[in-house]
């Protein structure tokens, strides 16, 4: 099995949840001599899901924003999960908006599937939507 196949198998085994989920579930390699394989797999994994990282935005009342984003993106989404903030999954990208537990803010994270150019565009799109929502409701 080559490294790409192994990474794809790992992708399926973690139910396509992205880099951080994979890292949290990935078991350490059995010996220090094999640590290079872990590095290669991590680099491939990051390439599979380029990510914006966590972007914190202050927001007095995040719940109307979550409902607004759900209305905007709900029709196009393959899956929506609103149990802990809002996670919206499409065929080639996904985003998650979590509530910050210690301050009135949201944390946005955007990932794309194997597309480093789309990730900043999608991130900018969502940040523009947040700004427009804040202007309209601020």
Secondary structure, 3 states (H helix, E strand, C coil): CCHHHHHHHHHHHCCCCCHHHHHHHCCCCCCHHHHHHHHHHHHHHHHHCCECCCEEEECCCHHHHHHHHHHHHCCCCCEEECCCCEEEECCCEEEEEEECCCCCEEEEEEEECCCHHHHHHHHHHHHHHHHHHHHHHC
